[in-house]
């Protein structure tokens, strides 16, 4: 029988030496020696990368494991199916855009990357030809560089049926979805980046309940049909090229119950819808306090705008080239500058809402005149033109049944506010205050 003294000595030696892996094996060795479908929970500490995982395992850091690539390559490269990474802090990737040095590179299917912190890595999570993966609840930031020189927080290239949910992104470049279909992008928060979300040749994706704050562009869709944008909140996409949601030759999209506030341009529509016999549907959106509510780059048709709310945008609608937006369908929208009446109190205006372009169209057609937008000179010209028109003004929009009540299906999320020391009031509060001041 072992004596009490000998037992005490053994316990003390075990406590001093710690687990064997922590003392004499690298993280790569631990992974290589783990069985297929096994679970690896390394002892707390900092481990050297880069790391390659080529088998189906679960690597769980429990929030106490850091992998440091030391400025070389990607921190972790997954070359297998069925891998789970969780509870890791991944730092210091390489700096090559060509090699897409990232916190995690995924080259497989049915992998899960969740609850990790990715810092000082050029790209965050990069998926190439990878499907049915989950990227969830990660905190991601790029390297400290100029905006255009950072890497993308999350990048999908020719990847399908992935779920990108509940991630928190700051100080990155873009989140991009290229040549990828049937992905879900939900409940993510992106701030202080360039494109919150950029689609290119990507069809049938779902984007809902995201919060995009203080980025150059909220969401931009290029040649990407059949996308659903629902209940997203986009604020402060400002600057000369700031756009809440933009469309370039994009067809058959559904844009519902989104909030687009304080942007240079709320919606930007360029040759959309593009495919013949398709319709883009905009319903229940709040477009408020922007420089321009909707900018149509050309005289186009095929957009159906129903039951939206246009509130106190400096210019509700702008159409370049002196054209009209009236070839689209407008009905049931709330317009804060509507001057008609609702005598029967049915919340439908007794006369149509009509928006004309007078002298203020100078700044819409002449780029250099935009400097004077809102100036007393253009305001006086616009007033005189409305008082005694020298030429027939352009009818931009005619809403046949304008809604006279602001309280219309506030469907967009107002609970998920950007994490700032002084959070802005939710949209309904702002709108009510605006009405009280009028």
N, C-alpha and C positions, 0 to 999 in steps of 0.2 A: 504494500500500500504506500502511495506517495505521501511523503511527510508534508505538513503544512508549510514548512520553510521552503521546500523544493517547489511547491505549487506557487508560492509567492514570487520566487525568483523567475519562474517561467512567465507569469503574468506581467512582471515588470519588463522583461526582455521583449515580450510581444508588443507592449505599449510603446517602448522606445523605438523598436524597429519598424512598426507600422505594417500595413499590408505589403505582401511581397511585391506586387505589381508597382506600387508607388515607389519602391526602392530601386528596382533593377530592370524595369521594362518601360519602353516607350509606349505611347498611345497606339502607334501603328502596330507594334508587336502585339499588344493586347487584342487589337481588332483582328489581326491575322490569326491569332490562336483561338479566337472565339468560334464556337460551333455555328454552323448554319442555323438561322432562326433563333439564335441565342440572344441573351440580354447582357449588355455590358454596362456596368456602372463604375467608372474609374474612381479612385480616391480623389478627394478634392485637391485642386492644384492647377498649375499652369503647364501645359504640354505643348511640345513643338509640333508645328505643321510644316509643310502641307501634309494632309492625310488623304489616303485613297481607300474607299470602301467598295469592295467588289463581291460582297456576299450579303444575303438578307440577314441583318441583325438590327437590334435596337440599341442605340447608344444614348444613354441617359446621364446627363451631367448633374441632375438635381439642383441646378442653379449654382453649383460650386466648382465647375470645371471650365477652364479657359483654354482655348486652342489658339496659339499664336503662330501665324505663318511666317513671321519675321520678314515681311515684305517680299515674299517669293510665291508666285503662283496663286492658286485658290486655296483657301484654308481647308476646305473639305470637298473632295470630288466623289460623287456617288456614281458608280458604274454598275449598278445592280438594281433589281426590283425588290420591293418589300422592305426597304430600309426606313427606320425611324430615327430621327435626330431630335432630341428634346433637352431643354435645360442647359444649353451650352452657351458660352460666350465666345464668339468667333471674331478674331481681330487681326489686323495687319496683313491683308492680302497684298499681292503684288500690284503693280501700277500699269499693267498693259491692257489697253482697250482692245487691241487685236486678239489677245488670248482670253479676253473677258475674265480677268482675275476677279474672283468673287468670294463672298463668305461661303456660299454653297453652290457648287455646280451640280446639276442633276442631269444624268444621262440614263434614265431608266423610268420605270412605271410603278405605280402603286406605292410610292414613297411618301413619308410624312415628315415635314419639317415644321416643328411647332415649339413655341415657348422658348425661342432662342433670342439672344442679343447679338446683332451683327454690327460691329463698329470699325471705323477706319478701314473698311474694305471697299475697294473701288466699286464693284457691283455687289448687290445684296444676294439675291437668289436668282440663279440663271437656269431656266429649263429649256433644253433643246431636244426636239423630237422625243418629248417625254409626255406621257399621258396618264390620267387618273391619279395624279399626285395631289397632296394637300399641303398648302403653305398657310399656316395659321398661327396667329398671336405672336408673331415675331416683331422685335423692335429693330429697325434697320436705319442706318445712316451711312453715307459715303465718306470719302476722304475730304479733308478741308481744302477745297479747290474752288476756282471760279465755277459758276453754275454750269456752263457748257462743258467743262472738263471733268465733271464728276461722272460716275457710272450710274447705271439704272438700278433702282432699288429692287424691282422685280421685273424679270424679262422672260417672256414666253416667245419662243420661236418654233413654229411648226409643231405646236403642242396642243393636245385636245383633252377635253373632259377633266380639266384640273379645277380645283377649288382654292381660290386665293381669298382668305377671309380673316378679318379681325387683326390685321397687321397695322403697326404704327410706324410710319415713315417720316423722317425729317432729313433735311439737308442732303437730298440726293439729286439726281438729274430727272429721270422720267420713270414711270412704270409703263412698259410697252407690251403690246400684244400684237405680234406680227405673224401672218399666215397661220393663224390659230383659230379654232372654232370650238363651240360648245363648252366654253369655260364659264365659271361663276366667279365674279369679283364682288364681294359683299363685305360691308361693315369695316372697311379699311379707313384709316385716317392718314392723310398725306398733307404735309405743310412745308413751306419754305423750300420748294423744289421748282422744277420747270414745268413739265407736263405731268399733272397728277396722273393722267391715264391717256395713252396714245394708242389708237388702233390703226393698223395698216393691213389691208387685204385679209381681214378677219371677220368671219360671219357667225351669226347665231350665238353671240355671247350675251350673258346676263350681267348687268351692272346695277346693284341696288344697295341703298342704305349706307353709302360711303360719305365721308366728310372730307372735303378738299378745301384747304384754307391757305391763303397767302401764297399761292403758286402762280406762275406766269400764265398758265392755261389750266382750266379744269379738266375737261374731257374733249378730245379731238378724234373724230372718226374720219378716216380716209379710205375710200373704196371698200367699206365694210358694211355689208347689208345684213338686215334681219337682227340688229342689235336692240336689246331692251335696256333702257335707262330709266330707273324708277327710284323715287324717294332719295335721291342724292342731294347733298347740301354743298353748294359751291359758293365760296365767298372770297372777295378781294383778289380776283384775278385781274390785277391792274397793270399799269404800264402801257406803253404805246401799242403793244400787241396782245394785251390782256383779253382773253375770251373765256366765258363760262363753259359753253358747249359749242363746238364747231363741227360742221359737216362739209366734207368735200366729196362730191360724186358718190354719195351714200344713199341707199334706198331701203324702203320698207322697215324703217326704224320706228320704235315706240318710245316716246319721251313723256313720262307721266309723273306728276306729283313731285317734281324736283324744285328745289329752292336755288335761285341764282341771284345773288345779292352783291352789290358794291363792285361790280366788274366793269372794266372799260367797255366791253361789249358782252351782253348777256348770251344771245344766240347768234352764231355766224353761219350763214347758209350759202353755200357755193355749189351751184348745179346739182342740187339735191331736192327730190330723188332723181337719180340718174337713169335707172333701168326703166324701160317703157312700162306703162300700165301699173306702176307701183305708187304707193302713197306713204308719206311720212306723217305720223300721227303725234300731235302735241296736245296734251290734255292735263288740266289740273296743276300746271306749273305756276310757281310764283316767280316773277321776273321784276325785280324791284331795285331802285336806287342805283341803277347802272348808268354809265354814260350814254349808251345806246341799248335799248331793249333787245331789238333784233336787227341785225344788219344783213340784208340780202345783197349779195355781191352782183346779182344780175336779175333781169326780169325772168323769173322762173315760175313754175307751177307744180302742183302735186303735193303741196303741204296742207294738212288739215289741222287748224288751230281752234280748239274748242275748250271753253271753260277755263282758260288761263287767266292770270291776274297780272296786269301791267300797272305797276305803281311807281309813280314819281321817278321814272327814268328821264334823264335830261332830254333825250329824243326817244320816243317810244319805238318808232320804226324808221329805218333808213334804207333806201334802195339806191345803189350806185348807178350812175349814168342817166339820171333823170327818169328812170323807169318806175314801174309800179309793182306792189306786192299783192295787188287785188286779184290776180289770177289764181291765188290760193283761196282756200275756204276759211272764212272767219265767222265764228258765231259763239255767242254765250260768254264772251270774254269780259272781264272787268277792266275798265280803263279809268285810271284816276283823273284824267283830264276830260272825261265825258261831261258835256254841258246840257244834256237833255233831261227829261223828267220821267217819272214813273208814277203817273196819277192813280193807277189802279193797284199800286203796291204789290205787284206780282214779281218784283225783282228783275223785270225785263224793261229796258228803256223803251219809251213810247216812240222814239225815232232812232234810226241807225246811228252808230258811231262812225264818223268820217274823219279821216286824217289826210290833210293836204300838205303838199310841199310848196312853200312860197319862196321868199328870197333866201331863207336859210339853207336851201339846197346848194348854194354856192360852195359851202365848206364840204358838202358831200361829194361834189364832183371835182373840185380843185384841191389837190393835196395841200398846197401851201396855204390855202384859205382856212384850213382846219385850225391853224394857230389862233384865229380870231373867233373860233366857236364860243358862243356865250358872251361875247364882248358887246358893249353898248352899241357899237357901230352896226353889227349884224342884227341886234335886237331892234334897233330903230328901222333898218331896212325891212325887216320882216314885218314890223307893225304897219309901216306904210304900204307894203305890198298887200297885206290883208285888208287894209282900209280901202285902198283903191287899186286893185290889181291892174298892172300894165299888160299882163299876159295871163292866159288861162292856167291856174295852178294845177299841179299834178295830184290826182287822187291816189294816195298810197294804199289806204286800207279802208274798207267799208265792212263793218261788223253789223250784220242785219238784226241781231238780237242781243245787244250788249247787256251784261249783267250789271245791275246797279248796286249790288250788295257785295261787300268785300268778304263777308262770312260765307265763303263757298268752299266746301270740301278742302279744308287745310290738311292735305294728305302728306305733305313732305315732313320728314323727321325734323323735330325741333329740340329733341332731348339730347342729341349727341353734339355737344358744343366743343370747339377746339380747346385744347388744354392750355389756356392762357391765364395769367394771374388775375386779369379782369375780363371775364367772359362777356361777350356781347349778349344783349337781350335776344330772346328768340324772335322770330320773324313776325308772329302775330302781335306781340307787344309793340314792336317798332311800327307796324302798320296802323295800329290803333292810335298810337301817339301822333303819327303823321296826320291822321284824319282829324284828331282833336285840334291840331294846330292850324288846319285849313279853315 
